[in-house]
Amino acid sequence: MYLATVTHQGRDRLAGRLAPQDPWRLAPPSVSLAEVIGGTLPWSWNQLPTGADLVPVLPYRPGALYGVGMNYRDAIEERGGEHPAEPRLFPKLSSSVIGSGEAVVIDPELTQRVDWETELAVVIGTEARQVSEADALRYVFGYTVANDISARDLQERDGQWLRGKGLDTFCPFGPVLVTADEIPDPQRLRIRTRVNGETVQDGSTADMVFGVPALIAYLSRFFTLRPGDVVLTGTPAGCGDFMRPPRALRPGDLLESEVEGIGRLANPVRSSLRDGAGERVTVPQEPGGK
């Protein structure tokens, strides 16, 4: 199942489709995607009305987002680091989440080194506490795309990552949520990032140090994971701050984040609302994010 929040006749509506090529079908107006996660759909999608020209917006706003640093072998090699013995965790603030088409706003008075990190995002569907790695995927509702945008200068200055990872608009998220049955193996997905049409990241979730089951099991040892919570699973090599010479996002850029089988986020980069940050861009979605 492919689920999204779309704008229809001036209001947000839950929509779904059984296959990427199918038309979107509109759920009853009173039902949101957040309510569906962890629950049971009380209807058959084939019986619901279709909608035309529907563009996915922010699917829902997660309550908790758990970030994982240094979780791709190629990224560790690129940075000359060592493989961590345990996952490196950090919080990503819910207030940083935006949808596809919304602007990433960079305040030049706060940061000058803003970097991209496209990631597979795992959406928890069932409360998880002290779960085993063997059972971990049973607690997954689905998957989507995220970009863990990072202010590298703030990370270095603070010695921890709250500000550098948590600024407003620093977590594009969506455009659709693909249920877990559509992705039986989350360790076989291609991940790509484009800046102004240029591919800057091109990796695979097969390169994770800690795969999705290991991350869920590890997190659930310390925290209760609840329906709608999100695990950001790390990013492959190709981040701008580690290029030679280093690169950073700038106002006027177009950032695209894609995970195979899910879809593609497209977010313009602006310096303020006066710079057109309220304007939405739309990039056509290829079926299945291929």
Secondary structure by P-SEA (a helix, b strand, c coil): cbbbbbbcccbbbbbbbccccccccccccccccccccccccccccccbbbbccccccccccccbbbbbccccaaaaaaaccccccccbbbbbbcccccccccccccccccccbbbbbbbbbbbbcccccccccccccccccbbbbbbbccaaaaaaaacccccccccccccccccbbbccccccccccccccccccccccbbbbcccccccaaaaaaaaaacccccccbbbbcccccccccccccbbbbcccbbbbbbbccbbbbbbbbbccccccccbbbbcccccccc
